[in-house]
Amino acid sequence: MKALILAAGFGTRLMPLTAHTPKALVKVSGKTLLEIAIRKLVFHGFSEIVVNAHHHADQVIDYLKMNQFGNVTISISDETDYLLDTGGAILKAGWFLKSEEPFLVHNVDVISNLNLGNLYSYHLEKKALATVSITDRQTKRYFLFDDELLLRGWTDTGSGEVRMAAGVSGPLKKLAFSGIHVISPGIFDLFEEQGRFSIIDTYLRLAGGHPIFGYIQPGLTWFDVGKPAQLADAERFLRDHPDNFLPV
């Protein structure tokens, strides 16, 4: 199975840690965020991984050359010249990701006990175009789902912005995206966007006519380590629960 680790961001919220170090190489419990993500993917059966790189891309490339992570093939999608955001990154890495099977996308700054195998199986069961891991937590930005957990819209509660899929009506649930999703390869035939764009733009454009599902794992523990305080929280938690979050 194939996966893309999104690791190209500037890590602005982690400054000054990321002034001279890419976000992917910031450490938690002695391991880089990139290593944690790779080991999780390998543990759940993903053997072909591509990592996108932009901010201090040379450090990410050198790190992957110097370290081994078991029986896995790791490639680079080089965005040194232009940072492409999530959708643009997926489109650019199409040369690697296109196959007959769905692929998984994982933000490098997310640490969780999400069972990636179960998420993948759910995606296949639903015959979805995409399946996004979601949580019921407080944030500013939410996906909007119907009772069957079909994606129907998106909202930013801070600004009041609401974006709906075509032809949607009725009550909807606000649930937060976890930064992990599975995508069927048919999406490459449906992209209209080019250059730098968010995959959320694509999902909202397609949700009215294609099945994009949410997936909720009971008992999910999840960290977005985009800020120093969140990094410290994850450090403390992983120190006490290494087995579920730092597979060897």
VMD Tcl script that draws the C-alpha trace (Angstrom):
set ca {
  {0.00 0.00 0.00}
  {1.10 3.54 -0.74}
  {1.10 6.67 1.42}
  {2.05 10.33 1.24}
  {3.46 12.14 4.27}
  {2.85 15.88 4.06}
  {6.05 17.34 5.47}
  {6.73 20.43 3.38}
  {5.27 23.18 5.59}
  {7.28 25.95 7.22}
  {6.24 24.99 10.75}
  {5.65 28.66 11.51}
  {3.76 27.91 14.72}
  {6.78 26.00 16.05}
  {9.21 28.88 15.68}
  {12.00 29.27 16.74}
  {12.42 25.46 16.62}
  {11.85 25.49 12.87}
  {14.04 28.47 12.01}
  {16.89 26.17 11.00}
  {15.16 22.78 11.14}
  {12.25 21.49 9.06}
  {9.11 20.69 11.02}
  {9.43 17.05 10.00}
  {12.72 16.74 11.91}
  {11.52 18.27 15.18}
  {11.77 15.59 17.87}
  {9.21 14.15 20.28}
  {10.40 11.58 22.84}
  {13.73 11.37 21.04}
  {12.27 10.62 17.62}
  {11.60 12.99 14.75}
  {8.01 13.61 13.69}
  {8.93 12.11 10.33}
  {10.21 8.91 11.91}
  {7.07 8.60 14.05}
  {4.86 8.95 10.97}
  {6.92 6.52 8.88}
  {7.01 3.87 11.59}
  {3.26 4.14 12.10}
  {2.63 3.69 8.39}
  {4.98 0.71 8.15}
  {3.40 -0.87 11.25}
  {0.01 -0.74 9.52}
  {1.22 -2.29 6.28}
  {2.21 0.67 4.10}
  {5.39 -0.28 2.26}
  {5.69 2.50 -0.33}
  {5.89 6.04 1.04}
  {6.51 9.40 -0.58}
  {7.42 12.47 1.49}
  {6.98 15.99 0.15}
  {9.64 18.55 1.09}
  {10.02 22.34 0.78}
  {11.25 24.11 3.94}
  {14.88 22.99 4.47}
  {14.18 20.24 1.94}
  {17.86 19.28 1.79}
  {17.76 18.27 5.47}
  {14.72 16.06 4.93}
  {16.32 14.42 1.90}
  {19.61 13.81 3.73}
  {17.76 12.42 6.76}
  {15.91 9.87 4.65}
  {19.14 8.84 2.92}
  {20.92 8.25 6.23}
  {18.18 6.37 8.07}
  {16.53 3.01 7.52}
  {12.95 2.17 8.52}
  {12.62 -1.50 7.71}
  {11.31 -3.02 4.50}
  {9.88 0.16 3.00}
  {10.54 2.20 -0.12}
  {10.67 5.96 0.54}
  {10.70 8.57 -2.21}
  {10.72 12.37 -2.23}
  {8.28 14.72 -3.92}
  {10.45 17.83 -4.16}
  {8.57 21.12 -3.72}
  {11.70 23.17 -3.14}
  {10.77 25.70 -5.83}
  {7.12 26.13 -4.85}
  {5.09 25.06 -1.83}
  {1.90 23.45 -3.15}
  {-0.44 23.04 -0.12}
  {-2.24 19.74 0.47}
  {-4.10 19.37 -2.81}
  {-1.20 20.53 -4.93}
  {1.10 18.14 -3.07}
  {-1.17 15.18 -3.80}
  {-1.45 16.14 -7.47}
  {2.32 16.59 -7.84}
  {2.98 13.20 -6.20}
  {0.57 11.52 -8.62}
  {3.51 9.91 -10.42}
  {4.09 7.90 -7.23}
  {0.55 7.53 -5.85}
  {-1.37 6.50 -8.97}
  {-2.19 2.80 -8.95}
  {-5.24 0.55 -8.76}
  {-5.41 0.88 -4.97}
  {-6.32 3.78 -2.68}
  {-3.51 5.62 -0.94}
  {-3.25 7.26 2.48}
  {-2.25 10.86 3.25}
  {-0.82 11.68 6.69}
  {0.22 15.09 8.05}
  {3.69 14.85 9.56}
  {2.71 16.94 12.60}
  {-0.12 14.61 13.65}
  {0.44 11.92 16.28}
  {-2.41 9.57 17.14}
  {-3.44 6.03 18.00}
  {-5.63 5.88 14.89}
  {-5.72 2.37 13.43}
  {-4.77 3.12 9.84}
  {-5.71 -0.40 8.73}
  {-9.27 0.05 10.01}
  {-9.54 3.45 8.30}
  {-8.36 1.90 5.03}
  {-10.79 -1.02 5.32}
  {-13.68 1.36 6.03}
  {-12.79 3.33 2.91}
  {-12.90 0.16 0.80}
  {-16.16 -0.95 2.39}
  {-17.83 2.38 1.60}
  {-16.43 2.45 -1.95}
  {-15.56 6.06 -1.21}
  {-13.70 8.56 -3.31}
  {-12.10 9.77 -0.07}
  {-12.44 8.99 3.63}
  {-11.31 11.54 6.20}
  {-10.52 10.71 9.80}
  {-12.53 13.04 12.03}
  {-12.92 13.75 15.73}
  {-15.54 15.41 17.89}
  {-13.36 18.13 19.39}
  {-13.38 21.88 19.71}
  {-11.62 23.89 17.03}
  {-12.38 26.78 14.67}
  {-12.71 24.90 11.39}
  {-15.02 21.96 10.86}
  {-16.19 19.62 8.16}
  {-19.98 19.29 8.01}
  {-21.51 15.81 7.70}
  {-24.99 14.34 7.37}
  {-26.29 11.44 9.49}
  {-24.48 8.90 7.27}
  {-21.18 10.78 7.72}
  {-21.16 11.92 4.11}
  {-19.27 15.17 3.66}
  {-21.65 18.04 2.96}
  {-19.74 21.21 3.76}
  {-17.15 23.13 5.76}
  {-17.24 26.03 8.16}
  {-14.89 28.42 9.91}
  {-16.63 29.38 13.14}
  {-14.10 32.16 13.74}
  {-14.92 34.06 10.57}
  {-18.45 32.72 10.09}
  {-17.63 31.38 6.63}
  {-19.71 28.41 5.47}
  {-19.11 26.45 2.27}
  {-21.61 23.83 1.16}
  {-21.47 21.00 -1.35}
  {-23.90 21.25 -4.25}
  {-27.54 20.32 -3.54}
  {-27.16 19.93 0.23}
  {-29.91 20.63 2.75}
  {-30.94 19.49 6.21}
  {-29.18 19.44 9.61}
  {-25.47 18.72 9.65}
  {-22.86 17.70 12.25}
  {-19.69 19.72 12.86}
  {-16.66 17.42 13.18}
  {-12.95 18.21 13.06}
  {-10.52 16.84 10.48}
  {-7.60 14.90 11.97}
  {-5.11 15.35 9.11}
  {-5.27 11.70 7.99}
  {-7.28 10.50 5.00}
  {-7.53 7.74 2.40}
  {-8.12 8.63 -1.24}
  {-9.07 6.49 -4.23}
  {-6.90 6.96 -7.34}
  {-9.94 8.06 -9.35}
  {-9.50 11.51 -7.83}
  {-6.67 12.22 -10.28}
  {-9.21 12.15 -13.12}
  {-11.41 14.63 -11.23}
  {-8.89 17.34 -10.36}
  {-9.67 20.68 -11.96}
  {-7.40 22.62 -9.61}
  {-3.78 23.30 -10.53}
  {-0.69 24.63 -8.78}
  {-1.10 25.46 -5.10}
  {-4.47 24.51 -3.61}
  {-6.02 22.80 -0.60}
  {-7.48 19.31 -0.95}
  {-10.44 20.66 1.05}
  {-11.34 22.80 -1.99}
  {-11.43 19.65 -4.12}
  {-13.42 17.67 -1.57}
  {-16.07 20.37 -1.28}
  {-16.36 20.69 -5.05}
  {-16.79 16.94 -5.46}
  {-18.83 16.09 -2.36}
  {-22.17 16.78 -4.01}
  {-21.66 14.03 -6.59}
  {-19.08 11.67 -5.12}
  {-19.00 9.71 -1.82}
  {-16.60 11.37 0.61}
  {-17.06 9.88 4.07}
  {-15.97 10.72 7.58}
  {-14.51 8.04 9.83}
  {-14.63 8.18 13.63}
  {-12.50 5.87 15.77}
  {-13.86 5.46 19.31}
  {-11.21 6.20 21.92}
  {-9.03 8.15 19.55}
  {-6.12 10.00 21.14}
  {-4.80 12.67 18.81}
  {-2.23 15.45 18.87}
  {-1.56 18.22 16.39}
  {1.95 19.20 17.43}
  {1.98 22.46 15.50}
  {2.72 24.62 18.56}
  {5.37 24.30 21.31}
  {2.72 23.76 24.02}
  {1.14 20.95 21.98}
  {4.57 19.48 21.40}
  {5.13 19.37 25.16}
  {1.74 17.73 25.75}
  {2.53 15.03 23.19}
  {5.98 14.52 24.71}
  {4.48 13.82 28.13}
  {1.81 11.51 26.76}
  {4.17 9.49 24.57}
  {6.54 9.04 27.47}
  {3.75 7.22 29.34}
  {2.21 5.41 26.34}
  {5.08 4.48 23.99}
  {3.73 1.20 22.65}
  {0.66 2.58 20.90}
  {2.35 5.62 19.40}
  {5.95 4.71 18.70}
  {5.92 1.29 16.97}
  {9.33 -0.19 16.30}
}
mol new
graphics top color blue
foreach p $ca { graphics top sphere $p radius 0.5 }
foreach p [lrange $ca 0 end-1] q [lrange $ca 1 end] { graphics top cylinder $p $q radius 0.2 }
display resetview
